[in-house]
């Protein structure tokens, strides 16, 4: 219950300080959003895109999921991430997309584990989702077979960012904008241990 009280008092502080001190910002946000960037990041609670980028509400359209993955454009692609990408690119007309990966990613760590993640419940959404990155994990394990597990995990964290960037280009309407110079793609990596 303490967390809920903390959230309620935090919202009260937001209303009294932040919201009332920036009436122009929130006044303009009432009419709609015009973010310049789509950021696809991990839902890890330690990695806050607005905090890391020094951005404000309305600056960045944020999509978060396990391991900051982008599924390839296929008829069977999970619609959650794909629909958010479509909305950001086609409707909001963002100018850039950032795929933000990070160190110590639990999704990548589970993917690289010698044994699959044990599941003792009716559904297994996490393992299904992580299948998107299985080709990357297999390649890293093959190419870095003589490296220790930590090095392999780090390499997979980086390689999965590149795979997500490649997968973005499988969306035809997105690729057309990239080819026309209307949209830039970026891969970023945040090192939790060093803060960079």
Helices and strands as residue ranges (DSSP letters): H 2-13, I 14-19, H 20-21, H 23-29, E 37-42, H 49-53, E 60-65, G 66-68, H 79-86, I 87-91, E 96-102, H 106-112, H 125-130, G 131-133, H 134-143, H 149-168, H 172-179, E 184-190
